[in-house]
């Protein structure tokens, strides 16, 4: 396994923003700049029913501790 991601930006764009997206993404912005994001998918468990799986939750270091991540999480589970 390599130390970095093997997914290319082009593949990420195709997989997430094509006709059948493999994931969904919420973005937090401040003054028209991205300061964080949540990348997630919906699934289904025969035991629990519908669920959400968050793959990534990222907030720029200078904006951490201000509720940005919590706001992103709440927007995903609404």
N, C-alpha and C positions, 0 to 999 in steps of 0.2 A: 504494500500500500504506500502510495506517495504521501508527501507531507502537505500537499495542496490539493485543491479541487481538480478533477479531471474534466469537468463540464466546461465547455466553451461558452462564451457569451452568446454566440449564435444559437447553440443548442438550447441554452436557457431561455432565450427569447421564443424559439419555436415551441418548446415544451410548455411554457407558461402563458404565452399570449397568442397561440395559434387557434385553430377552429375547435380543438378539443383539449383545453388546458389540463395539464397534469397536476397543477397546483394553483393556489390563489395567493394573492399578496396584498397586504395593507401597508400603506406608506404614511409615515408621520412627516409633515413638512413644517418648517418655520421660515417665514420670509422667502417663500418659493424655493427653499433648499431642503433636500431629503435629510432628515436627522435620525431616522430609524425605519425599520420595516419588520413585518411579521410574514413569514412564508408558511403556508399551511395547506392541509388537504382535509376533506371530509371523508369519512369512512362509515362502515357499519359492522357491528359486532353482533353475532347471534346471541350472545350472552347479555350485552348491555344495550344494544340498539344503536342508533346514530351516534357518531362521535366525531371529534375533531382532533387532528394530530398536528401539532406545531413543530415544524422542522427547524425553523430559525426564528429567533427574536433578537434583533440587534438595534442598539441605540448608540449613537456617537458618544464617546466618553464624556465630552463636555456637557452633554444633556442628560446624563444618567442621574438617578436620584431625584428626578423632578416629575415622576409619574408618567413619562412618555411610554415606557414599556407596559405599564399597567393599562394605560389607555388603549394601546395597540391590542393587548390581550382581550380587553372588554369588547373591542370592536369586532374581534374574531368570533367570540362566543355568543354574541347577540342572537 
